[in-house]
Amino acid sequence: MDRPIVPTQIRKAFEGRIFTVSVESITLPRGERLEAEIVRHPGSVVLIPLTRDGEIVLVRQYRHAIGRAVWELPAGSLKHGEDPRAAALRECHEETGLVPTALELLGRFYPTPGYCDEEMHFYRATGLRPPIAGDAAVHQDEDEDIEPKAFSLAAIRQMVRSGEIVDLKTAAGLALIGQAG
């Protein structure tokens, strides 16, 4: 199927601060009608912050949806219309307390295309430094209580094996830099 299917009707079922949910009436190529429930998300950025020593900075934060704190790569949602590169700089500074001097886009992926249009932009962040005068001020979001920490690749591999790292975007990010465990 090369042509997008155009909904005949769209109803907004929910609107939150991060995403909306719509119910879209569509007709599939074989003629079946379907009410597709779609999460509309502005997109996000995922950072793979690498220290000068080759360690990867992860953040630990409580995730209410799974009822526990997890170690994961720093990440955040785009503001509507925000440039992903600008968001990557902001999120790295906000979540790790460090400012990258270089960002490299490693790829863009849809984590759940069956029901969500969120596109994740993965960046390698290097040349990490503390903020200096002239850097934009950033603050953690009101729902964040984040603990950053740098880990060796061996330690991260052990965290994956032990189930301490359960976040799929983190596994994908590690695979992108050829360091999956």
C-alpha positions in Angstrom: 0.0 0.0 0.0 1.7 3.2 -1.2 -1.1 5.7 -0.8 -2.1 7.0 2.6 -5.7 6.2 3.7 -7.7 9.4 4.2 -10.1 9.2 7.2 -13.7 10.1 6.4 -14.3 11.2 10.0 -12.0 12.2 12.9 -13.1 12.5 16.5 -10.9 13.7 19.2 -11.4 11.4 22.2 -8.8 12.9 24.6 -6.4 15.8 24.7 -3.6 15.9 27.3 -0.6 18.0 27.8 1.7 15.6 25.8 -0.5 13.8 23.3 -4.1 13.5 22.0 -6.1 10.5 21.1 -8.3 10.5 18.0 -10.7 7.9 16.6 -10.5 8.0 12.8 -13.0 6.3 10.5 -11.1 4.7 7.6 -11.7 2.2 4.8 -8.9 -0.3 4.3 -7.7 -1.2 0.8 -9.8 -4.4 0.8 -12.9 -2.4 1.6 -13.2 -3.1 5.4 -14.3 -0.1 7.5 -12.4 0.5 10.7 -12.5 2.9 13.6 -8.7 3.4 14.2 -7.7 4.7 17.6 -4.6 6.8 17.1 -2.3 8.5 19.7 -1.1 11.7 18.1 2.3 12.8 19.6 4.6 15.7 18.6 7.6 13.4 18.6 10.6 13.0 20.9 14.3 13.0 21.2 16.5 10.3 22.7 20.1 11.1 23.8 23.1 8.8 24.0 25.4 11.0 26.0 29.0 9.8 25.8 31.6 11.1 28.3 35.3 11.6 27.4 36.0 8.3 29.1 33.6 6.5 26.9 30.9 6.0 29.5 27.2 6.5 28.8 25.1 8.8 30.9 21.8 7.2 31.9 19.1 8.8 34.0 17.0 7.1 36.7 13.5 8.2 37.2 10.2 6.9 38.4 7.8 5.7 35.7 4.3 5.5 37.1 2.9 3.5 34.2 5.1 0.5 35.3 5.2 1.5 39.0 8.9 1.7 39.4 12.1 3.7 38.8 14.2 2.7 35.8 17.5 3.5 34.3 17.2 4.8 30.8 18.7 7.1 28.2 17.7 10.7 28.6 14.8 11.7 26.4 11.9 14.1 26.1 9.0 15.1 24.0 9.2 17.8 21.4 7.2 21.0 22.0 4.8 21.5 19.1 6.8 22.7 16.1 10.1 22.4 17.9 13.3 21.5 16.0 14.5 18.1 17.1 18.1 19.2 17.4 17.1 22.1 19.6 15.1 19.7 21.7 18.0 17.3 22.0 20.3 20.1 23.3 17.6 21.2 25.8 16.8 17.7 27.0 20.5 16.7 27.5 21.1 19.8 29.6 17.8 19.4 31.5 18.1 15.7 32.3 21.9 15.2 32.7 23.0 18.7 33.8 25.5 18.7 30.9 25.6 20.5 27.6 26.8 18.6 24.5 29.1 20.4 22.1 28.3 18.0 19.4 25.1 16.1 18.4 25.0 13.4 15.7 21.6 12.2 14.4 21.8 8.4 14.4 18.3 7.6 13.2 14.5 8.2 13.5 12.1 5.5 14.4 8.4 5.0 15.3 8.3 2.9 18.5 4.6 1.9 18.2 3.3 2.5 14.7 0.3 0.3 15.2 -1.4 3.0 17.2 0.9 6.0 17.7 2.5 8.5 15.3 5.4 9.4 17.7 8.7 9.7 15.9 11.8 9.3 18.1 15.0 11.1 17.0 18.1 9.4 18.4 21.2 11.6 18.9 24.7 10.8 20.0 25.8 13.6 22.3 29.5 14.2 22.8 31.8 16.9 24.1 29.7 17.0 27.3 30.5 20.0 29.6 28.9 21.7 32.6 26.7 24.7 31.7 28.4 28.1 31.5 27.3 31.7 31.4 25.3 32.3 28.3 23.7 28.8 28.1 20.0 28.8 28.2 18.5 28.1 31.6 16.7 24.8 31.9 14.6 23.2 34.6 13.3 19.6 35.0 9.6 19.2 34.2 7.3 19.3 37.2 6.8 15.5 37.0 10.5 14.7 36.8 12.8 13.7 39.6 15.9 12.6 37.7 19.2 11.1 38.8 21.9 11.1 36.1 24.9 8.8 36.3 27.6 7.6 33.9 28.1 3.9 33.4 30.6 1.8 31.6 29.4 -0.4 28.7 30.1 -3.5 30.8 27.9 -2.2 33.6 25.1 -1.3 31.2 25.2 -4.8 29.7 24.9 -6.3 33.2 22.0 -4.0 33.9 20.2 -5.2 30.8 20.9 -8.9 31.7 19.6 -8.4 35.3 16.4 -6.6 34.2 17.4 -3.3 35.7 17.2 -1.7 32.2 13.8 -2.5 30.8 13.3 0.6 28.6 13.1 -0.3 24.9 14.2 3.1 23.6 17.4 2.6 25.7 18.0 -0.8 24.1 17.4 0.7 20.6 19.8 3.6 21.4 22.5 1.3 22.5 22.1 -0.8 19.4 22.4 2.3 17.2 25.9 3.0 18.5 26.9 -0.6 18.1 27.0 -1.2 21.9 24.0 -3.4 22.5 24.6 -6.0 25.1 
